[in-house]
Amino acid sequence: PETKLFSAVLAQAVHDVFSGHVDKMDKNQAMDFLTEDTFHLRVICELAGRDAGYVRRNSSPRIREKSGG
């Protein structure tokens, strides 16, 4: 059950980045969360059974593309 919970945290962050109805501040926080090498991302990925480096590497290009950068 914990793995599903933390997978949902990651999925929510991705949703926040790509949803049109999310506040800009929340969207930016989600972008930072998914692309920066932080303790929180590493722990949540570990608890979700995911590799934080993989998440960052695969999120960053898509987020830059989405943000026009």
C-alpha positions as a printed Julia matrix, in Angstrom:
69×3 Matrix{Float64}:
  0.0    0.0     0.0
  2.83   2.44    0.74
  4.33   1.89   -2.7
  1.01   2.85   -4.29
  0.76   5.93   -2.09
  4.18   7.25   -3.05
  3.64   6.35   -6.7
  0.52   8.5    -6.48
  2.6   11.38   -5.07
  4.86  11.19   -8.14
  1.88  10.93  -10.46
  0.28  13.98   -8.85
  3.44  16.0    -9.41
  3.43  15.06  -13.1
 -0.28  15.9   -13.3
  0.36  19.3   -11.7
  3.07  20.12  -14.26
  0.96  19.29  -17.29
 -2.52  20.39  -16.16
 -3.93  23.68  -17.31
 -5.99  24.26  -14.18
 -3.12  24.14  -11.66
 -1.88  27.43  -10.17
  1.43  28.63  -11.59
  3.11  28.45   -8.18
  2.01  24.84   -7.67
  3.05  23.98  -11.22
  6.51  25.48  -10.65
  6.9   23.61   -7.35
  6.01  20.35   -9.09
  8.52  21.11  -11.86
 11.24  21.76   -9.3
 10.31  18.65   -7.34
 10.59  16.41  -10.41
 13.77  17.89  -11.85
 15.99  18.75   -8.88
 18.1   16.21   -7.0
 16.58  16.67   -3.56
 16.34  14.51   -0.5
 12.54  14.53   -0.76
 12.5   13.28   -4.35
 15.0   10.55   -3.54
 12.99   9.34   -0.52
  9.64   9.43   -2.3
 11.07   7.6    -5.31
 12.63   4.99   -3.06
  9.33   4.46   -1.25
  7.55   4.27   -4.62
 10.03   1.69   -5.89
 11.39   4.11   -8.51
 14.87   5.36   -9.29
 15.11   9.11   -8.6
 17.77   9.6   -11.29
 15.55   7.95  -13.87
 12.59  10.1   -12.83
 14.67  13.29  -13.08
 16.27  12.38  -16.41
 12.97  11.47  -18.0
 10.99  14.34  -16.51
 13.41  17.16  -17.29
 13.23  17.15  -21.13
  9.45  16.87  -21.14
  9.09  19.65  -18.57
 11.48  21.94  -20.47
  9.5   21.23  -23.64
  6.24  22.03  -21.84
  7.6   25.27  -20.37
  9.05  26.39  -23.69
 12.63  26.21  -22.45
